[in-house]
Amino acid sequence: MRLQKALAEAGFASRRASEELITAGRVTIDGVPAELGASVNPEMQLIAVDGRPIAAEPKEYWLLNKPAGVLSAVTDARGRRTVVDCVPTRVRIFPVGRLDLDSTGLLLLTNDGDLAGRLLHPRFHVEKEYEVQVRGVVGKAALEALRRGVMLEDGPTAPAVVHVLEILRPPRSGPRTSLSIVLYEGRKRQVRRMLETVGHRVVALHRTRFDGLSDAGLLPGQARRLSVAELTRLGKQAGE
């Protein structure tokens, strides 16, 4: 198998992050610095990262209802709480994608780099649904623009499925609109940037669904393992 796949299966990082480790010269095969794309046999060869031999870990799959103020990261140099801190496991897991610091909702964490890579790729059409509250009343033109796809600084977005849930009129501020938005891609801060493009600032964002996984019964900050049925569904969605 490819070296980056072996590292991902050992729980070190996703394939992309594993490629960065290899390129940085931190990975060796039988004591020799590894080259990107090298083929390896983990049962016959000694693979090490920073001099530490890797060992395959059992695959784990967790669903977290991320609270606000928690980083979508494995560690943080400033000592802030991360999503990994919310999951009761000793296995080295990492988040599949991310939610902004102030955003809440469903986040999948695993040490399965293969599955993570497929779930994040737009061609597998994995649905992610969000409930979003924005300032102002979102009109017909803005809704149609979101449904067609809007132009961001990193290119046009794919069409989104957008519905108005409610128009809110708080007594001490201007009107707000509650929206349901379904995306099939996951760029950095995509929902916020799309809505800013059509003139509306996001004040609250919660991911309610990741493909067939929902936040039903999962309180903020709680995590649970995926069931066999859920994992089978995800695997089929990701082309396994």
C-alpha positions as CSV (number, residue, x, y, z in Angstrom):
1,M,0.0,0.0,0.0
2,R,1.0,3.6,-0.3
3,L,2.9,5.1,2.6
4,Q,0.4,7.9,3.2
5,K,-2.4,5.3,3.4
6,A,-0.4,3.3,6.0
7,L,0.1,6.4,8.1
8,A,-3.6,7.3,7.9
9,E,-4.6,3.7,8.9
10,A,-2.2,4.0,11.9
11,G,-4.2,7.0,13.0
12,F,-1.4,9.6,12.6
13,A,-3.4,11.9,10.3
14,S,-5.5,12.1,7.2
15,R,-3.8,11.2,3.9
16,R,-3.2,14.9,3.1
17,A,-1.6,15.6,6.4
18,S,0.4,12.4,6.1
19,E,1.8,13.6,2.8
20,E,3.0,16.8,4.6
21,L,4.8,14.6,7.2
22,I,6.5,12.7,4.4
23,T,7.5,15.8,2.5
24,A,8.9,17.4,5.7
25,G,11.3,14.4,6.0
26,R,9.7,13.2,9.3
27,V,8.9,9.7,8.1
28,T,11.4,6.8,7.6
29,I,11.1,3.3,6.2
30,D,13.6,0.9,7.8
31,G,15.6,3.9,9.0
32,V,15.8,5.6,5.5
33,P,13.9,8.9,4.9
34,A,10.7,8.1,2.9
35,E,9.7,9.5,-0.4
36,L,6.2,10.7,-1.2
37,G,4.2,7.9,-2.9
38,A,6.5,5.1,-1.7
39,S,4.9,1.6,-1.5
40,V,5.2,-0.2,1.8
41,N,4.3,-3.4,3.6
42,P,3.7,-2.4,7.2
43,E,4.0,-6.1,8.3
44,M,7.5,-6.4,6.8
45,Q,8.9,-2.9,7.1
46,L,9.6,-0.6,10.0
47,I,7.7,2.7,9.4
48,A,8.4,5.5,11.9
49,V,7.4,9.1,12.3
50,D,9.9,11.3,14.1
51,G,11.7,8.1,15.1
52,R,8.6,6.5,16.7
53,P,7.4,3.3,15.0
54,I,3.8,3.4,13.9
55,A,1.4,0.7,14.9
56,A,-2.1,0.2,13.4
57,E,-4.9,1.3,15.7
58,P,-8.4,0.0,15.7
59,K,-10.7,2.1,13.6
60,E,-13.0,4.3,15.6
61,Y,-15.9,6.5,14.4
62,W,-17.5,9.2,16.6
63,L,-20.2,11.7,16.2
64,L,-19.9,14.9,18.2
65,N,-22.4,17.7,18.8
66,K,-19.8,20.5,18.8
67,P,-20.4,23.3,21.3
68,A,-19.5,26.9,20.6
69,G,-16.0,28.0,21.6
70,V,-14.4,24.6,20.8
71,L,-11.8,24.4,18.0
72,S,-12.2,21.9,15.2
73,A,-8.6,20.7,15.6
74,V,-6.6,17.9,17.2
75,T,-4.4,20.1,19.3
76,D,-4.0,23.9,19.9
77,A,-0.7,25.6,20.7
78,R,-2.6,28.1,22.9
79,G,-4.1,25.4,25.0
80,R,-7.7,26.0,24.0
81,R,-10.2,23.1,24.1
82,T,-10.5,21.1,20.9
83,V,-13.1,18.7,19.5
84,V,-10.8,15.8,20.3
85,D,-10.9,16.8,24.0
86,C,-14.7,16.2,23.8
87,V,-14.4,12.5,22.8
88,P,-13.8,9.8,25.4
89,T,-11.2,7.8,23.6
90,R,-7.4,7.2,23.7
91,V,-7.2,6.5,20.0
92,R,-5.7,9.3,17.9
93,I,-8.7,10.6,16.0
94,F,-9.2,13.7,14.0
95,P,-12.2,15.7,12.8
96,V,-13.6,15.1,9.3
97,G,-13.7,18.7,8.0
98,R,-14.4,21.5,10.5
99,L,-16.8,23.9,12.0
100,D,-15.9,27.5,12.9
101,L,-15.1,28.3,16.5
102,D,-18.5,29.9,17.1
103,S,-20.4,27.4,15.0
104,T,-22.1,24.4,16.6
105,G,-23.4,21.0,15.5
106,L,-22.4,17.7,14.1
107,L,-18.8,16.8,13.5
108,L,-17.5,13.3,12.6
109,L,-14.2,12.2,14.1
110,T,-12.2,9.1,13.2
111,N,-8.8,7.7,12.6
112,D,-9.9,6.3,9.2
113,G,-8.1,8.5,6.7
114,D,-9.5,6.8,3.7
115,L,-13.1,7.3,4.7
116,A,-12.4,10.9,5.8
117,G,-10.9,11.8,2.4
118,R,-13.9,10.4,0.5
119,L,-16.5,12.1,2.7
120,L,-14.8,15.4,2.1
121,H,-14.6,15.1,-1.7
122,P,-17.4,16.9,-3.5
123,R,-17.8,14.1,-6.1
124,F,-19.3,11.8,-3.5
125,H,-22.2,14.2,-2.9
126,V,-22.3,14.0,0.8
127,E,-25.0,16.2,2.2
128,K,-24.4,18.6,5.1
129,E,-27.4,20.5,6.4
130,Y,-27.3,23.7,8.5
131,E,-29.7,25.8,10.4
132,V,-28.5,29.4,10.1
133,Q,-29.8,32.7,11.5
134,V,-28.8,35.9,9.7
135,R,-29.5,39.6,10.1
136,G,-32.3,41.0,8.0
137,V,-35.0,39.5,5.9
138,V,-33.6,37.3,3.2
139,G,-35.5,38.1,0.0
140,K,-36.4,36.1,-3.1
141,A,-33.4,37.4,-5.1
142,A,-30.9,36.3,-2.4
143,L,-32.5,32.9,-2.1
144,E,-32.4,32.3,-5.9
145,A,-28.7,33.3,-6.0
146,L,-27.8,30.8,-3.2
147,R,-29.8,28.1,-5.0
148,R,-27.9,28.8,-8.3
149,G,-24.5,29.1,-6.6
150,V,-22.6,32.3,-5.9
151,M,-19.1,33.5,-6.8
152,L,-16.6,33.5,-3.9
153,E,-13.0,34.5,-4.0
154,D,-12.0,30.9,-4.5
155,G,-14.5,30.3,-7.3
156,P,-18.2,29.6,-7.8
157,T,-20.1,27.4,-5.3
158,A,-22.3,24.5,-6.2
159,P,-26.0,25.1,-6.0
160,A,-27.4,24.9,-2.4
161,V,-30.8,23.8,-1.2
162,V,-32.2,26.7,0.8
163,H,-35.5,27.2,2.6
164,V,-36.7,30.0,4.9
165,L,-37.7,28.5,8.3
166,E,-38.9,31.6,10.1
167,I,-38.7,35.4,10.1
168,L,-37.8,36.6,13.6
169,R,-38.4,40.0,15.0
170,P,-36.6,40.4,18.3
171,P,-37.9,43.4,20.3
172,R,-34.5,45.1,20.8
173,S,-32.9,44.5,17.3
174,G,-33.7,44.4,13.7
175,P,-35.4,41.4,11.9
176,R,-33.6,38.1,11.4
177,T,-34.2,35.2,9.1
178,S,-33.8,31.5,10.1
179,L,-32.7,29.4,7.1
180,S,-32.1,25.7,6.3
181,I,-29.2,25.3,3.9
182,V,-27.9,22.0,2.4
183,L,-24.5,21.9,0.8
184,Y,-22.6,19.1,-1.0
185,E,-19.1,20.7,-0.6
186,G,-17.2,22.0,2.4
187,R,-14.9,25.0,1.8
188,K,-13.6,27.1,4.7
189,R,-16.4,29.2,6.2
190,Q,-18.5,28.5,3.1
191,V,-21.9,29.1,4.6
192,R,-20.9,32.4,6.2
193,R,-19.2,33.6,3.0
194,M,-22.1,32.6,0.8
195,L,-24.6,34.6,2.9
196,E,-22.3,37.6,3.2
197,T,-22.1,37.6,-0.7
198,V,-25.9,38.0,-0.8
199,G,-25.8,40.7,1.9
200,H,-26.6,38.9,5.1
201,R,-24.3,38.4,8.1
202,V,-24.6,35.1,10.0
203,V,-25.3,35.4,13.7
204,A,-25.7,31.7,14.5
205,L,-24.8,28.5,12.6
206,H,-25.6,24.9,13.6
207,R,-25.0,21.8,11.5
208,T,-28.0,19.5,12.0
209,R,-27.1,16.7,9.6
210,F,-24.1,15.1,8.1
211,D,-25.4,12.8,5.3
212,G,-27.7,10.4,7.2
213,L,-26.4,11.3,10.6
214,S,-28.6,13.7,12.7
215,D,-28.2,15.5,16.0
216,A,-31.3,13.9,17.5
217,G,-30.7,13.1,21.1
218,L,-27.1,14.4,21.2
219,L,-26.7,17.3,23.6
220,P,-24.0,20.0,23.0
221,G,-20.6,18.6,23.9
222,Q,-21.8,15.0,23.8
223,A,-20.2,12.4,21.5
224,R,-21.2,8.8,20.7
225,R,-19.8,6.0,18.6
226,L,-21.5,5.4,15.2
227,S,-23.6,2.3,14.9
228,V,-22.8,-0.4,12.4
229,A,-25.8,0.7,10.3
230,E,-24.6,4.3,10.3
231,L,-21.1,3.3,9.4
232,T,-22.3,1.1,6.6
233,R,-24.4,4.0,5.2
234,L,-21.5,6.3,5.3
235,G,-19.3,3.8,3.6
236,K,-21.8,3.4,0.7
237,Q,-22.1,7.1,0.4
238,A,-18.4,7.5,0.1
239,G,-18.0,4.8,-2.5
240,E,-16.8,1.8,-0.5
